[in-house]
């Protein structure tokens, strides 16, 4: 398999690409200045922001979810840092010169791809990094890619919310780490095997837990289109989304239409997300009696015990099941 390296010219142009593909004017010059200053000072950081140990693989990811997946496979052999901080929003992230400095020091860079984090492309170019840049969600074998629900979005990028697809992410991560650091390839393979077992067990529990919910109760609406892969994997039906894209609030007419859908379809729960304000979800809930499931972790990890991908997914399943009458 050819693993996507560097952000691909064939990556789907989604709404996030349209909004974020251009770095703000002046940032490229600031980036260049930072890198030149580092060179003049004789600074040769060993990892992101110079914080990594000299004998570890320095990895930069776009999100904390991806950073945790790398940590689970790489263990003590990697130093990993996410550009988007915990609780941050990948769709609307605005990179800074310090982020370019992290990329310049990296040995390996992972993004999701499919337009979710398309802002990374120009940042990579401006940083001058020689690190391979790998899109984890693109060109994966055995994946049923789902269409985007909005204009300009050909493919939904949120594959990792299907635990089986997250396994494919970590398999790709392990292969890339082994390629760049063959000395520790057996360790990466062993860590992958153990973590794959953990994720597969969690996937089975999710199917059992959500599968026990009466079918009539398995209908939801979501804040934005993060959940189609989750719903397809675990037997939920999504009857609507509140916003077309983060930062784009619905009109009064669109809110009224959603309220009507909730009533007509008997929607049990509105799935909100920790990184977004749930005021719109609660407005709909007040009009309909649906339950708001806040603090779900989709694009970021949270505080313990939701500070890992597995912990966040366990939490999500438990909270959704309880709201739908299965917990």
C-alpha positions in Angstrom: 0.0 0.0 0.0 1.2 3.5 -0.8 0.8 5.6 2.3 -0.2 9.2 1.7 2.9 11.3 2.4 2.7 15.1 2.5 -0.8 16.5 2.4 -2.0 15.1 -0.9 -3.1 17.2 -3.9 -5.9 14.7 -4.2 -7.2 15.3 -0.7 -10.9 16.1 -0.7 -11.6 19.8 -0.7 -14.0 20.2 2.2 -15.5 23.2 3.7 -12.6 23.3 6.2 -10.2 23.6 3.2 -12.2 26.5 1.8 -12.1 28.4 5.1 -8.6 27.5 6.3 -6.3 26.7 3.4 -4.6 30.2 3.5 -2.3 31.1 6.4 -3.0 34.7 7.5 -0.9 37.4 5.7 2.4 37.9 7.4 2.6 34.5 9.1 4.9 33.0 6.5 7.4 35.9 7.0 7.2 35.5 10.8 7.8 31.7 10.4 10.9 32.4 8.3 12.2 34.8 10.8 11.7 32.3 13.7 13.6 29.6 11.8 16.4 31.9 10.8 16.8 33.1 14.4 17.0 29.5 15.6 19.7 28.8 13.1 21.7 31.9 14.1 21.5 31.0 17.7 22.9 27.6 17.1 19.6 26.1 18.3 19.0 22.6 17.1 16.0 21.4 19.1 15.6 17.6 19.3 11.8 17.6 19.2 8.7 19.8 19.0 9.6 23.1 20.6 12.9 21.5 21.5 11.3 19.4 24.3 12.0 15.9 23.1 14.7 13.5 24.2 17.5 13.2 21.6 17.1 9.5 21.1 13.3 9.5 20.5 11.3 10.0 17.3 9.9 13.5 17.3 6.3 13.3 16.1 3.9 16.2 15.5 0.1 15.6 15.0 -2.7 17.9 14.2 -5.0 16.8 17.1 -4.7 15.3 20.6 -6.7 12.2 19.4 -4.0 11.4 16.9 -1.2 12.3 19.4 -2.6 9.7 21.8 -2.8 7.0 19.1 0.9 7.7 18.3 1.8 7.5 22.0 0.0 4.2 22.4 2.0 2.6 19.6 5.3 4.5 20.1 5.6 4.4 23.8 9.0 5.6 25.2 10.5 5.7 21.7 8.5 8.7 20.6 8.0 12.3 21.8 4.7 13.5 20.4 3.0 16.9 20.4 -0.4 18.0 19.0 -0.6 21.4 17.2 -4.3 21.8 18.2 -4.4 21.9 22.0 -6.7 19.8 24.2 -10.2 21.2 23.9 -9.3 23.0 20.7 -11.2 22.8 17.5 -9.4 21.4 14.5 -11.8 22.9 11.9 -11.1 26.5 12.9 -7.6 26.2 14.2 -5.4 29.2 13.4 -1.7 28.1 13.3 1.1 30.4 14.6 4.8 30.7 13.9 5.6 28.5 17.0 3.6 25.7 15.3 5.9 26.0 12.3 8.9 25.7 14.6 7.5 22.4 15.9 7.1 21.1 12.4 10.6 22.2 11.5 11.9 20.0 14.4 9.8 17.0 13.6 10.9 13.6 12.3 7.3 12.6 11.4 4.0 14.4 11.0 0.5 12.9 11.1 -2.7 14.6 10.1 -6.2 13.1 9.6 -6.6 14.3 6.0 -9.8 14.4 3.9 -9.8 18.2 4.4 -10.3 18.1 8.1 -6.9 19.7 8.8 -6.1 21.1 5.4 -4.6 24.2 7.1 -1.5 22.1 7.7 -0.5 22.2 4.0 0.8 25.7 3.8 2.2 25.5 7.4 4.3 22.5 6.3 5.5 24.4 3.2 6.4 27.5 5.2 8.2 25.5 8.0 10.6 23.9 5.5 10.4 20.5 7.4 11.8 17.4 5.7 9.6 15.1 7.8 7.2 12.7 6.1 3.7 14.0 6.4 1.2 11.2 6.6 -2.6 11.5 6.1 -4.0 8.7 8.3 -7.6 8.7 7.0 -6.9 8.7 3.3 -6.7 5.7 1.0 -7.4 3.1 3.7 -8.2 -0.4 2.6 -11.4 -1.9 4.0 -13.1 1.4 4.8 -16.5 2.4 3.6 -16.1 6.1 3.1 -19.3 8.1 3.8 -20.3 11.1 1.7 -20.1 14.5 3.3 -23.5 16.1 4.1 -22.7 19.6 3.0 -21.8 21.5 -0.1 -18.1 21.2 -0.9 -17.6 18.1 1.3 -17.3 15.0 -0.8 -16.2 12.7 2.0 -16.9 12.8 5.8 -13.4 12.9 7.5 -14.4 11.7 11.0 -13.4 8.0 10.5 -11.7 7.6 13.9 -15.1 7.6 15.7 -15.5 4.0 14.3 -13.2 2.0 16.6 -12.5 -0.4 13.8 -11.3 2.4 11.6 -9.1 3.7 14.4 -7.4 0.3 14.4 -6.4 1.1 10.8 -5.0 4.5 11.9 -2.7 2.8 14.4 -1.6 0.1 12.0 -0.5 2.9 9.6 1.2 4.8 12.5 3.1 1.6 13.5 4.2 1.1 9.9 5.5 4.6 9.6 7.3 4.5 13.0 9.0 1.3 12.0 10.1 2.7 8.7 11.6 5.8 10.2 13.0 3.9 13.3 13.7 0.3 12.2 15.7 -0.4 15.3 12.6 -0.4 17.4 10.3 -1.9 14.9 9.7 -5.0 17.0 8.6 -2.8 19.9 6.1 -0.9 17.7 4.7 -4.2 16.4 4.2 -5.5 19.9 2.6 -2.3 21.1 0.3 -2.3 18.1 -0.8 -5.9 18.8 -1.7 -5.1 22.4 -3.4 -1.8 21.5 -5.3 -3.4 18.6 -6.7 -6.0 21.1 -7.8 -3.2 23.4 -9.6 -1.3 20.7 -11.2 -4.4 19.3 -12.6 -5.3 22.8 -13.9 -1.8 23.2 -15.5 -2.0 19.8 -17.2 -5.2 20.7 -18.5 -3.6 24.0 -19.8 -0.6 22.1 -21.7 -2.9 19.7 -23.2 -4.9 22.6 -24.1 -1.8 24.7 -25.7 0.3 21.9 -27.1 -2.8 20.2 -29.2 -3.5 23.4 -31.1 -0.2 23.0 -34.5 -0.7 21.5 -34.4 0.2 17.8 -37.1 2.9 18.1 -34.9 4.7 20.6 -31.7 4.8 18.4 -32.4 8.1 16.7 -30.4 11.3 17.5 -29.5 14.7 16.1 -26.0 15.9 16.4 -24.3 19.3 16.8 -22.3 18.9 13.5 -21.5 16.0 11.2 -18.9 14.3 13.4 -21.0 11.1 14.0 -21.9 9.4 10.8 -19.2 6.7 11.1 -20.0 6.1 14.7 -23.7 5.8 13.9 -23.1 3.4 11.0 -20.9 1.2 13.1 -23.1 1.1 16.2 -26.6 1.2 14.9 -27.8 4.7 15.4 -29.8 6.9 13.1 -28.9 10.6 12.6 -32.0 12.6 11.8 -30.4 16.0 11.6 -27.4 18.3 12.5 -27.6 21.7 14.1 -24.8 23.5 12.3 -23.5 23.1 8.8 -20.0 23.8 10.1 -18.5 24.9 13.4 -18.9 28.7 13.7 -21.9 28.8 11.4 -25.1 29.0 13.4 -28.4 27.9 11.9 -31.1 30.4 11.0 -34.4 30.6 12.9 -36.1 28.7 10.1 -33.5 25.9 10.3 -33.9 25.7 14.1 -37.7 25.4 13.7 -37.2 22.6 11.1 -34.9 20.7 13.5 -37.5 21.1 16.3 -40.1 19.7 14.0 -37.9 16.7 13.1 -37.2 15.9 16.7 -40.9 15.8 17.5 -42.0 13.9 14.4 -39.2 11.3 14.6 -39.3 10.9 18.3 -35.6 11.8 18.6 -34.4 10.8 22.0 -31.0 12.6 22.3 -29.1 15.5 21.0 -25.4 14.8 20.8 -23.3 17.8 21.7 -19.5 18.0 21.9 -17.1 19.1 24.6 -15.3 21.7 22.4 -18.5 23.5 21.4 -21.1 25.6 23.3 -24.2 23.5 23.8 -26.7 26.4 23.9 -28.3 25.6 20.6 -28.7 22.0 21.6 -30.4 23.0 24.9 -32.7 25.4 23.1 -34.0 22.5 21.0 -34.2 20.2 24.0 -36.3 22.7 25.9 -38.8 22.8 23.0 -39.0 19.0 22.6 -38.0 17.2 25.7 -35.1 15.5 24.1 -32.0 14.8 26.3 -28.8 16.8 25.6 -25.7 14.6 25.8 -23.0 17.2 26.4 -19.3 16.7 26.9 -18.8 14.1 24.2 -15.2 13.9 23.0 -14.9 13.8 19.2 -11.9 15.9 18.0 -10.0 16.2 21.3 -9.2 14.2 24.4 -10.3 15.6 27.7 -9.2 15.4 31.3 -8.8 12.0 33.0 -10.3 9.5 32.5 -11.2 10.9 29.1 -7.5 11.9 28.4 -6.9 9.0 25.9 -8.7 8.0 22.8 -9.9 4.7 24.4 -11.1 6.6 27.5 -12.9 9.2 25.4 -14.6 6.5 23.3 -15.6 4.5 26.4 -17.2 7.7 27.9 -19.0 8.5 24.7 -20.6 5.1 24.4 -21.7 5.1 28.0 -23.2 8.6 27.9 -25.0 8.0 24.6 -26.3 4.6 25.8 -27.6 6.1 29.0 -29.4 8.9 27.1 -31.1 6.4 24.7 -32.3 4.1 27.4 -29.6 1.5 27.2 -27.5 2.3 30.3 
